[in-house]
Amino acid sequence: MTRSSTISTFKGEEITLAEALELRKKYLHDLPELKERVTRAAFKTTVYKEERDIIQRPKHSFKDTYKEYLEQLEALRTLKGLIHSANHATTVRFKDET
């Protein structure tokens, strides 16, 4: 099999198909956790006590967390497009092929 060549530029860096696949895997792994963090940051929790209420505020800012979530979604979308294009443009030749 021939060596991987650069498929495109992603976030200012040239990447190979193998690197793009690894990045996609990382994004897909991290996305559910980030989505959960966005959900937790969207609400404050009120614990009702007899005489007083305790309001628990989120640890992370909703705006910052949501922005990070959208950036990760956009990066994943871009990567998927690059991988799809590379799948159509890349030819693999094996040693035993003539």
N, C-alpha and C positions, 0 to 999 in steps of 0.2 A: 504494500500500500504506500502511496506517496505521502510526503509530509503535509501537514495542514498548512494552508496558506491563509493569509489575512482575508477575511470576508468583507469587513467594513470598519467604519469608525463608530465607536460607541462612547459617548461622553468624552470626546476628544482624544481617545486612544484607539489605536488599531487593534482589533481582536481577531482571533482565529475562530473557526466554527466550534472547536472543542471548548474554548474559553467561553464562548457565547452560551453553549449548552450548560456549562457549569454555573454561569451567572443566572441563567433562567431557573436552574434547580434551586439555587440559593434564594432567589426572589420568591419562588413558589413556596418554599419552606417558611420564609419569614412573614409572608403576607397574612396568614390567619392570626398570628400573634399580634401583628400591628393593627389589624382590624379590631381585635378584642380590646386593645389599648385605646383605640379611638372611641369605641363604645363606652368604655369605663370613664374616659375623659369627658364625655358628653353630658354626664349627669352628676349631680351631687346627691349624696345619700343623707337622709335625715333619720336619726334614731330618736324615737319618742320616749322620753323618760317621764316620770311622774310630775316633776316640777319644772323640768327644762328640756329643751330639745338640743340634741347634739348634731351639728351639720358637719359631715365629712366631705371635704372638697377633694377633687381628683388630684393625683400626684403630678400628672402631666397636663400641660395646657392643651385644650381642645384644638385651638387654631394651629399650633405647631404640630401636633400629632396628626391632624387631618391633612395638613400640607405634606408631611412626610409620607403619609399613606398615598396621596394622589401622585406624588413624585415617583414612588415605587411602582404604582400601577402604570404610569406613563413609561417608565424605564422597561417594565416587563412587556408592554405592548410593542415598544420599539425593538426589543430583543427578539420577540416572536416574529416580527416582520423581517428582521435581518436573517434569522435562521430559516424562515420560509424561502426567502430569496436565494440564500446560499444553497438550500436543498435543490433548487431548480438549476442553479448555475455551476455547481461543483460536480466534477467527474472524478471517480475513484478508480484507479487502475491497480490491480493486484499483480504480483510478480509472475504468477503462473498464467496470466492472460497474455495472448499474443496479438 
